[in-house]
Amino acid sequence: MEMFFGLQLFLLFIVVGLFLIWIWAMADIITSKFKEDLMQVIWLLVVFFLPFIGVLLYLLIGRSMKKIPPEERIEDHKYDHLTKLKTLLDEGILTPEEYESEKEKILRR
């Protein structure tokens, strides 16, 4: 009898673990941006209707379809460079001409 209880407990942990991974995959899909907008809907449907296989496919294939650099971070990166350039100008390391030249390069990116 104890053997069956241990097996049932083991199976319960497996089922709960798979359910938590399924929930995580659904949340990851919902909160992520994909290269193509339709892919988010497709992955939601695949993971929802094929829970075990869908999660495996999403982990192996789907996560690589997400956008890597968010656009907001690119803009922040520009402003960080401009701030550093201004600091170099204020410290006298860059001349005003060098500052303007570098600033134009950054703003054109």
C-alpha positions as a Markdown table, in Angstrom:
| # | Residue | x | y | z |
|---|---|---|---|---|
| 1 | Met | 0.0 | 0.0 | 0.0 |
| 2 | Glu | 2.8 | 2.4 | 0.8 |
| 3 | Met | 4.3 | 1.7 | -2.6 |
| 4 | Phe | 1.2 | 3.0 | -4.3 |
| 5 | Phe | 1.2 | 6.1 | -2.1 |
| 6 | Gly | 4.8 | 6.9 | -3.0 |
| 7 | Leu | 4.0 | 6.4 | -6.7 |
| 8 | Gln | 0.9 | 8.6 | -6.5 |
| 9 | Leu | 2.9 | 11.3 | -4.7 |
| 10 | Phe | 5.6 | 11.1 | -7.4 |
| 11 | Leu | 3.1 | 11.4 | -10.2 |
| 12 | Leu | 1.4 | 14.3 | -8.4 |
| 13 | Phe | 4.8 | 16.2 | -8.3 |
| 14 | Ile | 5.3 | 15.4 | -12.0 |
| 15 | Val | 1.9 | 16.7 | -13.0 |
| 16 | Val | 2.2 | 19.8 | -10.8 |
| 17 | Gly | 5.7 | 20.5 | -12.3 |
| 18 | Leu | 4.4 | 20.1 | -15.9 |
| 19 | Phe | 1.5 | 22.4 | -15.1 |
| 20 | Leu | 3.8 | 25.1 | -13.7 |
| 21 | Ile | 6.1 | 24.9 | -16.8 |
| 22 | Trp | 2.9 | 25.2 | -19.0 |
| 23 | Ile | 1.8 | 28.3 | -17.0 |
| 24 | Trp | 5.4 | 29.8 | -17.3 |
| 25 | Ala | 5.4 | 29.2 | -21.1 |
| 26 | Met | 2.0 | 30.8 | -21.5 |
| 27 | Ala | 3.1 | 33.9 | -19.5 |
| 28 | Asp | 6.4 | 34.1 | -21.4 |
| 29 | Ile | 4.6 | 34.1 | -24.7 |
| 30 | Ile | 2.1 | 36.7 | -23.6 |
| 31 | Thr | 4.7 | 39.1 | -22.2 |
| 32 | Ser | 7.2 | 38.7 | -25.1 |
| 33 | Lys | 7.5 | 40.5 | -28.4 |
| 34 | Phe | 8.1 | 38.4 | -31.5 |
| 35 | Lys | 9.7 | 39.3 | -34.8 |
| 36 | Glu | 6.3 | 38.7 | -36.4 |
| 37 | Asp | 3.2 | 39.6 | -34.6 |
| 38 | Leu | 1.2 | 36.6 | -35.7 |
| 39 | Met | 3.8 | 34.2 | -34.1 |
| 40 | Gln | 2.6 | 35.2 | -30.6 |
| 41 | Val | -0.9 | 34.1 | -31.4 |
| 42 | Ile | 0.3 | 30.9 | -33.1 |
| 43 | Trp | 2.5 | 29.9 | -30.1 |
| 44 | Leu | -0.3 | 30.7 | -27.7 |
| 45 | Leu | -2.6 | 28.3 | -29.6 |
| 46 | Val | 0.1 | 25.6 | -29.9 |
| 47 | Val | 1.0 | 25.6 | -26.2 |
| 48 | Phe | -2.7 | 25.9 | -25.1 |
| 49 | Phe | -4.0 | 23.0 | -27.2 |
| 50 | Leu | -0.9 | 20.8 | -27.1 |
| 51 | Pro | 0.4 | 21.4 | -23.6 |
| 52 | Phe | 3.3 | 19.0 | -23.3 |
| 53 | Ile | 4.4 | 18.9 | -27.0 |
| 54 | Gly | 3.7 | 22.7 | -27.4 |
| 55 | Val | 5.9 | 23.6 | -24.4 |
| 56 | Leu | 8.7 | 21.5 | -25.8 |
| 57 | Leu | 8.4 | 23.0 | -29.2 |
| 58 | Tyr | 8.2 | 26.5 | -27.8 |
| 59 | Leu | 11.4 | 25.9 | -25.7 |
| 60 | Leu | 13.3 | 24.5 | -28.7 |
| 61 | Ile | 12.0 | 26.7 | -31.5 |
| 62 | Gly | 9.7 | 29.5 | -30.3 |
| 63 | Arg | 12.0 | 31.3 | -27.9 |
| 64 | Ser | 14.5 | 32.0 | -30.7 |
| 65 | Met | 11.7 | 33.8 | -32.7 |
| 66 | Lys | 11.5 | 36.5 | -30.1 |
| 67 | Lys | 12.9 | 40.0 | -30.7 |
| 68 | Ile | 16.4 | 40.2 | -29.3 |
| 69 | Pro | 17.0 | 44.0 | -28.8 |
| 70 | Pro | 14.0 | 46.0 | -27.7 |
| 71 | Glu | 13.7 | 49.4 | -29.5 |
| 72 | Glu | 13.6 | 51.2 | -26.2 |
| 73 | Arg | 17.0 | 50.0 | -25.2 |
| 74 | Ile | 18.5 | 51.2 | -28.5 |
| 75 | Glu | 17.3 | 54.7 | -27.7 |
| 76 | Asp | 18.6 | 54.5 | -24.1 |
| 77 | His | 21.9 | 53.4 | -25.5 |
| 78 | Lys | 22.1 | 56.6 | -27.7 |
| 79 | Tyr | 21.4 | 58.8 | -24.8 |
| 80 | Asp | 24.0 | 57.1 | -22.6 |
| 81 | His | 26.6 | 57.7 | -25.3 |
| 82 | Leu | 25.6 | 61.4 | -25.6 |
| 83 | Thr | 25.8 | 61.8 | -21.8 |
| 84 | Lys | 29.4 | 60.3 | -21.8 |
| 85 | Leu | 30.4 | 62.6 | -24.7 |
| 86 | Lys | 29.1 | 65.6 | -22.9 |
| 87 | Thr | 31.1 | 64.6 | -19.8 |
| 88 | Leu | 34.2 | 64.3 | -21.9 |
| 89 | Leu | 33.6 | 67.8 | -23.4 |
| 90 | Asp | 33.0 | 69.3 | -20.0 |
| 91 | Glu | 36.3 | 67.7 | -18.7 |
| 92 | Gly | 38.2 | 69.2 | -21.6 |
| 93 | Ile | 39.1 | 65.8 | -23.1 |
| 94 | Leu | 37.1 | 66.5 | -26.3 |
| 95 | Thr | 37.1 | 69.7 | -28.3 |
| 96 | Pro | 33.8 | 71.3 | -29.2 |
| 97 | Glu | 34.4 | 70.2 | -32.8 |
| 98 | Glu | 35.1 | 66.6 | -31.9 |
| 99 | Tyr | 32.0 | 66.6 | -29.6 |
| 100 | Glu | 29.7 | 67.9 | -32.4 |
| 101 | Ser | 31.2 | 65.4 | -34.9 |
| 102 | Glu | 30.7 | 62.4 | -32.5 |
| 103 | Lys | 27.2 | 63.6 | -31.5 |
| 104 | Glu | 26.1 | 63.7 | -35.2 |
| 105 | Lys | 27.4 | 60.1 | -35.7 |
| 106 | Ile | 25.4 | 58.9 | -32.7 |
| 107 | Leu | 22.2 | 60.7 | -33.7 |
| 108 | Arg | 22.4 | 59.3 | -37.3 |
| 109 | Arg | 22.4 | 55.7 | -36.1 |
